[in-house]
Structure formats: C-alpha cells, structure tokens
Amino acid sequence: MHKRNMGRGFALAMVLVLIFALVYTFVFTNSDYMTPGNNEIIVAFLDVGQGDSILIWSRDNAVLIDGGEAREGNTVLGYLRRAGITRLDYVIATHPHSDHIGGLVAMLSRMEIGQVLMPDVVHTTATFENFLAVIENNGISTAAPEEGEWIQAGIIRLHVLAPLPGHRNLNDASIVVRLVYGGTSFLFTGDAEAASERTMMASGRELGSDVLKIGHHGSQTSTTEGFLDAVAPMAAVIQVGRGNRFGHPHPDVMARLMARGIMVYRTDEMGTIIMATDGDRIVLLE
C-alpha cells in the first residue's frame, strides 16, 4: 500500500494479494494468527465491538493501543496469547473512556508490561479507578508521552502527534501516534475530534499516512475535510460495533472517504482486520 506504487490498479492488486497471501513472507501459526518475519510488522485492528483495540507487533516486540470495553478484556488477552505474545513493550491507553481502557484492566495483571502510556488527564468513573488500581497493584511503570517524541520498541517506531496542551475534552486529549516503517505509515487517532485535528495540522508535524484509523469510531465530530486532506490516506479502518446505538460511522464521514476514493475497512463488517508491512508495501491479510 506504498503510495508510490498505488493508483487505479490498487483494488486489483489487493485481490491478488489476498489470493497469494499464503505464499507471502508471513508464517501462519494457525488459521487466524501470524508470526512476522525478521523485518516485518503486523498491525491488527481487533474486533472489540464498539471500542478500539489495536495490536502492533514484530518478531521481537509488541505494542497494544487500547483494549475496548471491560467485557472485551478476555478477547484481547486471547488474541495476544494465540499470537504467541507474552510481553508488551508498551500499552497505550489513548484516553480514559471505558471503550478504550475497560478491556485493559483484565489483561494488565496477566501479561508482562514494559510501560503504560496515557495522557495526563483524569476521569471520575469506576472503570478509570480500576484501571489505575491494577497498574499500581502490579507495579507497572507509567508515563504521559509528549507531542513530538518517539516511542520505540525494536523496529516499531511511533511518533507522538497529540495531545498538545490545552484540550479539556477527553476525546481531544487522546494520544495520537503515527507508525513509520520504511516507506509505509499508519496513523492511529484514538477518539481525537476536530479540535485535536486542527491542532495537529497547525503543529507542522508530518501527518501523511497510508492507513488512517478513523477517529471516534466514525463519529461526525472527527475526520474533518482538512484533516483527511492532510493525511491523504489510501485506506481507512473504522473500529465500530455492529448496529451500534450511536449511528457510527456517520454518513457524512463515509461520504468524505468515498469522495476521495479511500478504501474503507470496518470491523463491524469484517471482524478483526490484519495488515502487514515490510517497509515497502502494506498487505491486507484478513
């Protein structure tokens, strides 16, 4: 999915990739989980219903972004175990809403964790209190990453683009990171809304990415015209629950994506979505 190699033939190329996925350089450990090669990264947008959970892993390192609602904790933990992951270098809790941190409570005490990264904000809910308690009880290190810094775990390099100071809205306090590997890139936006998007655009940081994780489950509050144009993705992933009561993704967001010819993948339609990159191209595996 490298931009220099994409154009009108992209859809056909994706079909061919799917046909020949079994002979690609990724080794299947079973029918659903893959082990990356020495110079490959896999990104799995986990199906956790109306919530976010994204696993990024290489042969030697792994990073988890969010964990869905509390009821999805065992789903996330089961995926990690079946993928052969026993340690997470970083767990990024983008912001303290339950559909992002709830599922982390069930697995933080059952996995080896290098560090939990979360924004410097608080939330007065039992879910957030349970989240903080499990971190403290297990002696897990925490930090609030600052805009502009890099998070690195082996070949996994994440550039922190948000939050910048001043956002009181918890969604706009979301940690936003951009995975850069060779000539490929993914942008993970949490629930960042229009205000955060404007701040990121004004920062002068590189936003352009091949794959965009759509903000706030496709809510009308996010994925503004200007932000989409700044990111200019070839593909977008929407993590959203089937038949959710919020009407996500919003028709306006879908219209913006379709008007730009952006390929859209949705967890409510496809389940877990898995992509892999060798730094030169991105392949859809599931």
PAZAPA-4460 file (N, C-alpha, C; in steps of 0.05 Angstrom, whole numbers, plus 32768, in hexadecimal, padded with zeros to 4 digits):
% residues 286
    n_x    n_y    n_z   ca_x   ca_y   ca_z    c_x    c_y    c_z   seq   type   mol
   8011   7FE8   8000   8000   8000   8000   8011   8019   8000     1      M     A
   8029   8016   7FF7   803C   802C   7FF6   8033   8040   7FE1     2      H     A
   8032   8059   7FE7   8024   806D   7FD6   8030   806E   7FBA     3      K     A
   804A   806B   7FB7   8056   806E   7F9D   804D   8057   7F8A     4      R     A
   8044   8041   7F96   803C   802A   7F86   801E   8027   7F83     5      N     A
   800F   803B   7F8C   7FF2   8037   7F8C   7FE5   804A   7F78     6      M     A
   7FCF   8041   7F6D   7FC0   8051   7F5A   7FA6   8043   7F53     7      G     A
   7F9E   8044   7F3A   7F85   8038   7F32   7F86   801A   7F35     8      R     A
   7F9D   800E   7F34   7F9F   7FF1   7F36   7FA0   7FE7   7F52     9      G     A
   7F9C   7FF9   7F66   7F9E   7FF0   7F82   7F8B   7FDA   7F89    10      F     A
   7F71   7FDE   7F81   7F5D   7FCA   7F88   7F64   7FAE   7F7E    11      A     A
   7F6D   7FAD   7F64   7F76   7F94   7F59   7F8D   7F88   7F68    12      L     A
   7FA0   7F9A   7F6F   7FB8   7F91   7F7D   7FB0   7F84   7F98    13      A     A
   7F9C   7F90   7FA6   7F94   7F86   7FBF   7F87   7F6A   7FBC    14      M     A
   7F78   7F66   7FA7   7F6C   7F4C   7FA1   7F82   7F37   7F9D    15      V     A
   7F97   7F3F   7F8E   7FAD   7F2C   7F89   7FBC   7F26   7FA2    16      L     A
   7FBF   7F3B   7FB3   7FCC   7F36   7FCD   7FBD   7F21   7FDD    17      V     A
   7FA3   7F24   7FDE   7F93   7F11   7FED   7F95   7EF5   7FE2    18      L     A
   7F96   7EF2   7FC8   7F98   7ED8   7FBB   7FB3   7ECB   7FC2    19      I     A
   7FC8   7EDB   7FC2   7FE2   7ED0   7FC7   7FED   7ED4   7FE3    20      F     A
   7FDA   7EDA   7FF6   7FE3   7EE0   8011   7FF2   7EC9   801E    21      A     A
   7FEB   7EB1   8018   7FF8   7E9A   8024   8014   7E96   801C    22      L     A
   801C   7EA1   8005   8038   7E9E   7FFC   8048   7EB8   8002    23      V     A
   803B   7ECB   8010   804A   7EE3   8017   805E   7EDB   802D    24      Y     A
   806E   7EEE   8036   8083   7EE8   8048   807B   7EE6   8065    25      T     A
   8061   7EE5   806B   8058   7EE2   8087   8051   7EC4   808C    26      F     A
   8059   7EBA   80A3   8055   7E9E   80AA   803C   7E9C   80BC    27      V     A
   8029   7E8C   80B4   8010   7E89   80C4   8016   7E75   80DA    28      F     A
   8010   7E7D   80F3   8013   7E6B   810A   7FF9   7E5A   810C    29      T     A
   7FE2   7E65   8103   7FCA   7E56   8100   7FB9   7E65   80EC    30      N     A
   7FA0   7E5F   80E9   7F90   7E6B   80D4   7F8B   7E89   80D8    31      S     A
   7F8E   7E93   80F1   7F87   7EAE   80F7   7F9E   7EC0   80FF    32      D     A
   7FB5   7EB5   8107   7FCA   7EC6   8113   7FE4   7EC1   8104    33      Y     A
   7FF3   7ED7   8102   800B   7ED6   80F2   8024   7EDE   8103    34      M     A
   803A   7ED4   80FA   8054   7EDC   8106   8063   7EEC   80F2    35      T     A
   806A   7F05   80F8   8079   7F15   80E4   8095   7F0B   80E0    36      P     A
   80A0   7F10   80C8   80BC   7F0A   80C3   80CE   7F1E   80D0    37      G     A
   80E8   7F1B   80CB   80FC   7F2C   80D9   80F8   7F49   80D4    38      N     A
   80EF   7F51   80BC   80ED   7F6E   80B6   80D1   7F75   80AE    39      N     A
   80BE   7F6A   80BD   80A2   7F6F   80B7   8092   7F77   80D0    40      E     A
   807E   7F87   80CC   806C   7F90   80E1   8050   7F89   80DA    41      I     A
   8041   7F7E   80ED   8025   7F79   80E9   8014   7F8C   80FA    42      I     A
   7FFF   7F96   80EE   7FEC   7FA8   80FD   7FD1   7F9B   80FC    43      V     A
   7FC5   7F95   8113   7FAB   7F89   8115   7F98   7F9C   8122    44      A     A
   7F83   7FA3   8114   7F6D   7FB4   811F   7F59   7FA0   812A    45      F     A
   7F59   7F9B   8144   7F4A   7F86   8150   7F2C   7F8D   8151    46      L     A
   7F1C   7F79   814B   7EFF   7F7C   814D   7EF6   7F7A   816A    47      D     A
   7EF3   7F91   8177   7EEA   7F92   8193   7ECF   7FA1   8194    48      V     A
   7EBF   7F9F   8180   7EA5   7FAC   8180   7EA8   7FCA   817E    49      G     A
   7E98   7FD9   818E   7E98   7FF6   818D   7EAF   8000   819F    50      Q     A
   7EC7   7FFD   8196   7EDF   8005   81A5   7EF7   8002   8193    51      G     A
   7F0E   8009   819E   7F28   8008   8190   7F3A   7FF4   819D    52      D     A
   7F49   7FE5   818E   7F60   7FD6   8197   7F71   7FCF   817F    53      S     A
   7F8A   7FD7   8180   7F9C   7FD3   8169   7FB6   7FC7   8173    54      I     A
   7FBE   7FB1   8167   7FD7   7FA3   816E   7FEB   7FA7   8157    55      L     A
   8002   7FB0   815F   8019   7FB3   814C   802F   7FA2   8155    56      I     A
   8039   7F8F   8144   804F   7F7E   814D   8062   7F76   8137    57      W     A
   807A   7F72   813F   8090   7F68   812E   8098   7F4E   813A    58      S     A
   80AE   7F42   812F   80B7   7F29   813A   80BF   7F2A   8157    59      R     A
   80CA   7F42   8160   80D5   7F44   817B   80C6   7F57   818D    60      D     A
   80B4   7F67   8183   80A8   7F7C   8193   808A   7F7F   818D    61      N     A
   807C   7F8B   81A0   805F   7F8F   819D   8055   7FA7   81AC    62      A     A
   8042   7FB5   81A0   8035   7FCC   81AC   8017   7FC9   81A9    63      V     A
   8008   7FCE   81BE   7FEB   7FCD   81BE   7FE0   7FE9   81C2    64      L     A
   7FCE   7FF1   81B0   7FC0   800B   81B3   7FA3   8005   81BB    65      I     A
   7F9C   800B   81D3   7F80   8008   81DD   7F78   7FEB   81DF    66      D     A
   7F60   7FE7   81ED   7F58   7FCC   81F2   7F3A   7FC8   81F2    67      G     A
   7F2A   7FDB   81E6   7F0D   7FD8   81E5   7F01   7FDA   8201    68      G     A
   7EE7   7FD3   8202   7ED8   7FD3   821B   7EE2   7FBC   822D    69      E     A
   7EDA   7FBD   8246   7EE3   7FA9   825A   7EDC   7F8C   8251    70      A     A
   7EC5   7F89   8245   7EBC   7F6E   823C   7ECD   7F63   8226    71      R     A
   7EDE   7F74   8219   7EEF   7F6B   8203   7F0B   7F64   820D    72      E     A
   7F10   7F66   8227   7F2B   7F61   8231   7F35   7F45   822A    73      G     A
   7F25   7F31   822E   7F2D   7F16   8228   7F31   7F11   820A    74      N     A
   7F21   7F20   81FA   7F24   7F1F   81DD   7F40   7F28   81D5    75      T     A
   7F48   7F3F   81E0   7F63   7F4A   81D9   7F79   7F37   81E4    76      V     A
   7F75   7F2E   81FD   7F89   7F1C   8209   7F8C   7F03   81F8    77      L     A
   7F75   7EF8   81F0   7F76   7EDF   81E0   7F84   7EE3   81C6    78      G     A
   7F81   7EFA   81B9   7F8F   7F00   81A0   7FAD   7F01   81A5    79      Y     A
   7FB4   7F0F   81BA   7FD1   7F11   81C0   7FDD   7EF6   81C4    80      L     A
   7FD0   7EE5   81D3   7FDB   7ECA   81D9   7FDD   7EB9   81C0    81      R     A
   7FC8   7EBA   81AF   7FC8   7EA9   8197   7FDC   7EB3   8183    82      R     A
   7FE3   7ECD   8185   7FF7   7ED8   8173   8013   7ED3   817E    83      A     A
   8015   7EC6   8196   802F   7EC0   81A1   803C   7ED7   81AF    84      G     A
   802D   7EEC   81B6   8038   7F04   81C3   8036   7F01   81E1    85      I     A
   804C   7F01   81EF   804D   7EFF   820C   8055   7F18   821A    86      T     A
   805F   7F2C   820B   8068   7F45   8216   8060   7F5C   8204    87      R     A
   8056   7F71   8210   8050   7F8A   8201   8064   7F9F   820A    88      L     A
   8073   7FA9   81F7   8086   7FBE   81FE   8078   7FD7   8207    89      D     A
   8062   7FDE   81FA   8052   7FF5   8201   8034   7FEE   81FF    90      Y     A
   8025   7FF8   8211   8008   7FF9   820F   8000   8017   820E    91      V     A
   7FF4   801F   81F8   7FEB   803B   81F5   7FCD   803D   81FB    92      I     A
   7FC6   804A   8210   7FAA   804F   8217   7FA5   806B   820C    93      A     A
   7F98   806D   81F5   7F96   8087   81E7   7F88   809C   81F8    94      T     A
   7F73   8095   8206   7F65   80A7   8218   7F53   8096   822A    95      H     A
   7F49   80A1   8240   7F3D   8090   8255   7F20   8089   8252    96      P     A
   7F15   8089   823A   7EFA   807F   8236   7EF9   8060   8236    97      H     A
   7EE3   8056   8240   7EE1   8039   8246   7EE4   8028   822D    98      S     A
   7EDC   8032   8215   7EDE   8022   81FD   7EFB   8020   81F2    99      D     A
   7F0D   802D   8200   7F29   802C   81F9   7F3A   801F   820F   100      H     A
   7F33   8024   8228   7F44   8019   823E   7F38   8002   824D   101      I     A
   7F1D   7FFE   824A   7F10   7FEA   825A   7F1C   7FCE   8257   102      G     A
   7F22   7FC6   823F   7F2D   7FAB   823A   7F4A   7FA8   8243   103      G     A
   7F57   7FBF   8247   7F73   7FBD   8250   7F75   7FB3   826D   104      L     A
   7F61   7FB8   827D   7F61   7FB0   8299   7F65   7F92   829C   105      V     A
   7F58   7F83   828B   7F58   7F65   828D   7F73   7F5A   8285   106      A     A
   7F83   7F68   8275   7F9B   7F5C   826B   7FB5   7F68   8276   107      M     A
   7FB4   7F7F   8282   7FCC   7F8B   828C   7FDA   7F7A   82A2   108      L     A
   7FCA   7F6C   82B2   7FD5   7F5B   82C7   7FDD   7F40   82BD   109      S     A
   7FD7   7F39   82A4   7FDD   7F1E   8299   7FF2   7F1E   8284   110      R     A
   7FFD   7F36   827D   8012   7F38   8269   802A   7F46   8275   111      M     A
   8041   7F41   826A   8059   7F52   8272   8057   7F6C   8262   112      E     A
   8057   7F82   8270   8053   7F9C   8264   806C   7FAD   8269   113      I     A
   8076   7FB9   8254   808D   7FCB   8256   8085   7FE5   8263   114      G     A
   8071   7FF2   8256   8068   800C   8260   804D   8012   8255   115      Q     A
   803C   801F   8265   8022   8029   825C   8025   8047   8256   116      V     A
   801C   804F   823E   801D   806B   8236   8000   8075   8235   117      L     A
   7FFB   808C   8242   7FE1   8097   8243   7FE2   80B5   8245   118      M     A
   7FCE   80C4   823C   7FCF   80E1   823E   7FCC   80EA   825B   119      P     A
   7FD4   8102   8260   7FD4   810D   827B   7FB8   8119   8281   120      D     A
   7FA4   8108   8281   7F88   8110   8287   7F7C   80FC   829A   121      V     A
   7F66   8103   82A7   7F58   80F1   82B9   7F3B   80EE   82B1   122      V     A
   7F2F   80D9   82BB   7F12   80D5   82B5   7F06   80C9   82CF   123      H     A
   7EEF   80D3   82D7   7EE3   80CA   82F0   7ECF   80B3   82EB   124      T     A
   7EDA   809C   82E3   7ECA   8084   82DE   7ED7   806C   82EC   125      T     A
   7EC6   8058   82F2   7ED1   8040   82FE   7EE5   8032   82EC   126      A     A
   7EDF   8033   82D2   7EF1   8026   82BE   7F0D   8032   82C0   127      T     A
   7F0E   804D   82C1   7F28   805A   82C2   7F36   8054   82DD   128      F     A
   7F27   8054   82F2   7F33   804D   830C   7F3E   8031   830D   129      E     A
   7F2F   801E   8301   7F38   8002   82FF   7F52   8000   82EE   130      N     A
   7F52   8010   82D9   7F6A   8011   82C7   7F83   801A   82D7   131      F     A
   7F80   8030   82E6   7F96   803A   82F5   7F9E   8026   830B   132      L     A
   7F8B   8019   8317   7F90   8006   832D   7FA0   7FEF   8323   133      A     A
   7F99   7FE3   830C   7FA8   7FCC   8302   7FC4   7FD3   82FB   134      V     A
   7FC8   7FEC   82F1   7FE3   7FF5   82EB   7FF4   7FF7   8305   135      I     A
   7FE8   8004   8319   7FF6   8007   8333   7FFC   7FEC   8340   136      E     A
   7FE8   7FDB   8341   7FEA   7FC1   834E   7FFF   7FAF   8341   137      N     A
   8004   7FB3   8328   8018   7FA2   831A   8032   7FB1   8315   138      N     A
   8035   7FC8   8320   804E   7FD7   831E   8056   7FDD   8302   139      G     A
   8043   7FE4   82F1   8049   7FEA   82D5   8051   8007   82D2   140      I     A
   8066   800C   82C4   8070   8027   82BE   805C   8035   82AC   141      S     A
   8058   8050   82B0   8047   8060   829F   8055   8079   8296   142      T     A
   804C   8085   8280   8056   809E   8277   8041   80AC   8266   143      A     A
   8043   80C6   8264   8031   80D6   8252   8043   80E0   823B   144      A     A
   8041   80D3   8224   8052   80DC   820E   804C   80F8   8204   145      P     A
   8061   8106   81FB   805D   8121   81F2   805D   8122   81D4   146      E     A
   804E   8135   81C9   804D   8139   81AC   8069   813D   81A1   147      E     A
   8070   812F   818C   808A   8132   817F   809D   811C   8186   148      G     A
   8099   810E   819D   80AC   80F9   81A4   80A7   80DF   8194   149      E     A
   80BB   80CE   8195   80B9   80B4   8187   80B8   809E   819C   150      W     A
   80A7   808A   8196   80A5   8072   81A7   80B1   805B   8196   151      I     A
   80C4   804D   81A1   80D1   8038   8191   80D2   801D   819F   152      Q     A
   80CB   8008   8191   80CD   7FED   819B   80D8   7FDC   8183   153      A     A
   80F2   7FD9   8182   80FE   7FCC   816C   80F9   7FDB   8152   154      G     A
   80EF   7FCE   813E   80EA   7FDB   8124   80CF   7FEB   8124   155      I     A
   80C0   7FE9   813A   80A7   7FF7   813C   80AD   8013   8147   156      I     A
   80A8   8028   8136   80AE   8043   813D   8094   8054   813A   157      R     A
   808C   8060   8150   8073   8070   8151   8079   808D   8157   158      L     A
   8070   809F   8146   8073   80BB   814A   805A   80C6   8158   159      H     A
   805D   80D3   816F   8047   80DE   817E   803F   80F9   8171   160      V     A
   8026   80FB   8168   801C   8113   815B   8008   8122   816D   161      L     A
   7FFD   8115   8181   7FEA   8122   8193   7FE8   8111   81AC   162      A     A
   7FDF   811C   81C2   7FD2   8137   81C3   7FE6   814D   81C8   163      P     A
   7FDF   8164   81BE   7FED   817D   81C6   7FDE   8189   81DE   164      L     A
   7FEC   8199   81EE   7FDF   81A4   8206   7FC6   81B5   81FE   165      P     A
   7FB3   81B5   8211   7F9D   81C8   820E   7F82   81BB   8207   166      G     A
   7F82   81A1   8201   7F68   8194   81FB   7F5B   8189   8214   167      H     A
   7F43   8193   821B   7F35   8189   8232   7F22   8172   822B   168      R     A
   7F19   8172   8213   7F08   815C   820A   7F19   8142   820A   169      N     A
   7F0F   812D   8218   7F1F   8115   821A   7F25   8108   81FF   170      L     A
   7F12   810A   81EC   7F18   80FF   81D2   7F2F   810E   81C5   171      N     A
   7F30   8128   81C8   7F45   8138   81BC   7F5F   8135   81CC   172      D     A
   7F5E   8129   81E3   7F76   8123   81F2   7F82   8108   81E9   173      A     A
   7F76   80FB   81D6   7F80   80E1   81CC   7F9D   80E2   81C3   174      S     A
   7FAC   80CE   81CB   7FC7   80CB   81BF   7FC4   80C2   81A2   175      I     A
   7FD1   80D0   8191   7FD1   80C9   8174   7FEE   80C2   816C   176      V     A
   7FF2   80AB   8160   800D   80A3   8158   800D   809A   813B   177      V     A
   8024   809F   812E   8027   8097   8112   803E   8083   8110   178      R     A
   8037   806B   8107   804B   8055   8103   8059   805A   80E8   179      L     A
   8073   805B   80EA   8083   8060   80D1   8096   8048   80CF   180      V     A
   8095   803B   80B8   80A7   8024   80B3   80AE   8025   8095   181      Y     A
   80C8   802B   8090   80D1   802E   8075   80C1   8043   8067   182      G     A
   80B5   803C   8050   80A5   804F   8041   8087   804D   8047   183      G     A
   8080   803F   805C   8064   803B   8062   805D   8048   807D   184      T     A
   8043   804E   8080   803B   805B   8099   801D   8057   809F   185      S     A
   8018   8056   80B9   7FFD   8053   80C4   7FF8   806A   80D8   186      F     A
   7FE0   8075   80D9   7FD9   808A   80EC   7FC2   8080   80FE   187      L     A
   7FC7   807F   8118   7FB4   8076   812B   7FAA   808D   813C   188      F     A
   7F90   8093   813B   7F86   80AD   8145   7F76   80AC   815F   189      T     A
   7F72   8094   816A   7F61   8092   8182   7F45   809E   817C   190      G     A
   7F3C   80AF   818D   7F22   80BD   8189   7F26   80DA   8183   191      D     A
   7F3D   80E2   8179   7F43   80FE   8174   7F2D   810A   8162   192      A     A
   7F23   8122   816B   7F0E   8130   815C   7F1A   8147   814D   193      E     A
   7F08   8158   8142   7F11   816E   8130   7F25   8180   813C   194      A     A
   7F22   8187   8156   7F35   819A   8163   7F51   818E   8163   195      A     A
   7F54   8175   816A   7F6E   8168   816A   7F79   8166   814E   196      S     A
   7F68   8160   813B   7F70   815E   811F   7F7C   8179   8116   197      E     A
   7F6E   818F   811D   7F78   81AA   8115   7F93   81AF   8122   198      R     A
   7F96   81A8   813C   7FB0   81AC   814A   7FC6   819C   813C   199      T     A
   7FC0   8183   8135   7FD5   8173   8127   7FDD   8180   810D   200      M     A
   7FC9   8189   80FE   7FD0   8196   80E4   7FE0   81AF   80E7   201      M     A
   7FDB   81BE   80FD   7FE9   81D7   8102   8006   81D2   810C   202      A     A
   800B   81BA   8116   8025   81B4   8122   803B   81B2   810E   203      S     A
   8035   81AD   80F5   8049   81A9   80E1   8055   818E   80E0   204      G     A
   804C   817B   80F1   8056   8160   80F0   804C   8151   80D7   205      R     A
   805A   813D   80CF   8052   812D   80B8   803A   811C   80C0   206      E     A
   8024   811F   80B1   800C   8110   80B6   8006   80FB   80A1   207      L     A
   8012   80FF   8089   800C   80ED   8073   8011   80D0   807A   208      G     A
   7FFD   80C0   8074   7FFE   80A3   807B   7FEF   8092   8067   209      S     A
   7FF9   807A   8063   7FEC   8068   8050   7FD1   805E   805B   210      D     A
   7FD1   8058   8076   7FB9   804E   8082   7FB1   8060   809A   211      V     A
   7F98   8068   809B   7F8E   8079   80B0   7F79   8069   80C0   212      L     A
   7F7E   8067   80DB   7F69   805D   80ED   7F57   8074   80F2   213      K     A
   7F3E   8072   80E8   7F2B   8088   80EA   7F25   808F   8107   214      I     A
   7F25   80A8   810E   7F21   80B1   8129   7F04   80AE   8133   215      G     A
   7F02   80A7   814D   7EE8   80A6   815B   7ED3   8094   814C   216      H     A
   7EDD   807E   8142   7ECB   8069   8137   7EBA   8073   811F   217      H     A
   7EC4   8088   8111   7EB5   8092   80FB   7EA1   80A7   8102   218      G     A
   7EA3   80B3   811A   7E90   80C8   8123   7E93   80E0   8112   219      S     A
   7E7E   80F0   8110   7E7E   8109   8100   7E91   811D   810C   220      Q     A
   7E98   8119   8126   7EAA   812D   8133   7EC7   812B   812A   221      T     A
   7ECE   8117   811A   7EE9   8112   8113   7EEB   810F   80F4   222      S     A
   7F04   810B   80EB   7F0A   8106   80CF   7EFF   811D   80BE   223      T     A
   7F08   8135   80C4   7F00   814D   80B5   7F0D   814D   809A   224      T     A
   7F02   815D   8088   7F0C   815F   806D   7F2A   8166   806C   225      E     A
   7F31   817B   807C   7F4D   8183   807C   7F60   816E   8086   226      G     A
   7F58   8160   809B   7F69   814B   80A6   7F6C   8134   8092   227      F     A
   7F57   812C   8085   7F59   8117   8071   7F6C   811F   805B   228      L     A
   7F6A   8138   8052   7F7C   8141   803D   7F99   8142   8046   229      D     A
   7F9D   8148   8060   7FB9   8149   806A   7FC4   812D   806D   230      A     A
   7FB4   811A   8075   7FBE   80FE   8078   7FBF   80F0   805D   231      V     A
   7FAC   80F5   804B   7FAB   80EA   8030   7FAF   80CC   8030   232      A     A
   7F9F   80BD   8040   7FA4   80A0   8041   7F99   8092   8028   233      P     A
   7FA5   807B   8022   7F9A   806A   800E   7F85   8057   8019   234      M     A
   7F86   8051   8033   7F73   803F   803F   7F6C   804A   805B   235      A     A
   7F54   8044   8064   7F4B   804C   807E   7F3E   8035   808C   236      A     A
   7F42   8033   80A7   7F36   801E   80B7   7F24   802B   80CB   237      V     A
   7F0B   8020   80CD   7EF8   802A   80E1   7EF3   8014   80F5   238      I     A
   7EF9   8019   810E   7EF3   8005   8123   7ED8   800D   8130   239      Q     A
   7EC4   7FFD   812B   7EA9   8004   8132   7E99   7FEB   8137   240      V     A
   7E85   7FED   8149   7E75   7FD6   8150   7E5D   7FD2   813D   241      G     A
   7E56   7FBA   8138   7E3F   7FB3   8127   7E25   7FBF   8133   242      R     A
   7E16   7FCD   8122   7DFC   7FD8   812B   7DFE   7FEA   8143   243      G     A
   7E14   7FF9   8146   7E18   8009   815E   7E03   8020   815F   244      N     A
   7DFD   8028   8178   7DE7   803C   817C   7DEF   8058   8175   245      R     A
   7E09   805D   816E   7E12   8078   8168   7E10   807F   814A   246      F     A
   7E0A   806B   813A   7E08   8070   811E   7E24   8073   8111   247      G     A
   7E38   8067   811E   7E53   8068   8112   7E57   8051   80FE   248      H     A
   7E65   8056   80E8   7E71   8070   80E0   7E5C   8082   80D4   249      P     A
   7E60   809C   80D8   7E4C   80B0   80CF   7E4D   80B2   80B0   250      H     A
   7E36   80B5   80A4   7E35   80B7   8086   7E47   80CD   807B   251      P     A
   7E4A   80E3   808A   7E5C   80F9   8080   7E79   80EF   807E   252      D     A
   7E81   80E0   8092   7E9D   80D6   8092   7EA1   80C3   807B   253      V     A
   7E8E   80B1   8077   7E90   809E   8061   7E90   80AC   8046   254      M     A
   7E81   80C2   8044   7E80   80D1   802B   7E9B   80DE   8026   255      A     A
   7EA8   80E9   803B   7EC2   80F5   8038   7ED7   80E1   802E   256      R     A
   7ED5   80C9   8039   7EE8   80B4   8031   7EE4   80AB   8015   257      L     A
   7ECA   80A7   800E   7EC4   809E   7FF2   7ECB   80B3   7FDE   258      M     A
   7EC7   80CC   7FE4   7ECD   80E2   7FD1   7EEA   80E3   7FCA   259      A     A
   7EFB   80D9   7FDC   7F18   80D9   7FD7   7F22   80BE   7FCD   260      R     A
   7F11   80AB   7FC9   7F19   8091   7FBF   7F29   8081   7FD3   261      G     A
   7F24   8086   7FED   7F33   8078   8002   7F25   805D   8007   262      I     A
   7F35   8047   8007   7F2A   802D   800D   7F23   802B   802B   263      M     A
   7F0C   8021   8031   7F03   8021   804D   7EFF   8004   8056   264      V     A
   7F0A   7FFE   806E   7F08   7FE4   807A   7EFB   7FE8   8096   265      Y     A
   7EE6   7FD9   809C   7ED7   7FDC   80B5   7ED6   7FC2   80C5   266      R     A
   7EDB   7FC5   80DF   7EDB   7FAD   80EF   7EBE   7FA2   80F3   267      T     A
   7EAA   7FB3   80F0   7E8F   7FA9   80F3   7E87   7F98   80DB   268      D     A
   7E95   7F9B   80C5   7E8F   7F8C   80AC   7EA3   7F75   80A8   269      E     A
   7EBC   7F79   80B1   7ED1   7F66   80AA   7EDC   7F57   80C2   270      M     A
   7ED5   7F60   80DA   7EE2   7F55   80F2   7EFE   7F61   80F4   271      G     A
   7F10   7F52   8101   7F2C   7F5C   8105   7F39   7F5F   80E9   272      T     A
   7F46   7F76   80E6   7F53   7F7D   80CD   7F71   7F7D   80D1   273      I     A
   7F7F   7F6D   80C1   7F9C   7F6A   80C5   7FAB   7F73   80AC   274      I     A
   7FBE   7F85   80B0   7FD0   7F8E   809B   7FED   7F89   80A3   275      M     A
   7FFE   7F86   808F   801A   7F81   8095   802B   7F92   8082   276      A     A
   8042   7F9B   808C   8054   7FAB   807B   8071   7FA1   807E   277      T     A
   807F   7FA2   8068   809C   7F9C   8068   80AC   7FB6   8065   278      D     A
   809E   7FCD   8067   80AB   7FE7   8064   80A9   7FF2   8048   279      G     A
   80A1   7FE0   8035   809F   7FE9   8019   8082   7FE8   800F   280      D     A
   8073   7FD5   8019   8057   7FD2   8012   8047   7FC9   802A   281      R     A
   802D   7FCE   8028   801A   7FC5   803D   8007   7FB0   8030   282      I     A
   8004   7F9A   803F   7FF3   7F84   8034   7FDC   7F7F   8047   283      V     A
   7FC4   7F7C   803C   7FAD   7F75   804C   7FAD   7F57   804F   284      L     A
   7FAE   7F4D   8068   7FAF   7F31   806D   7F94   7F25   8076   285      L     A
   7F83   7F36   8082   7F6A   7F2B   808C   7F56   7F42   808E   286      E     A
***
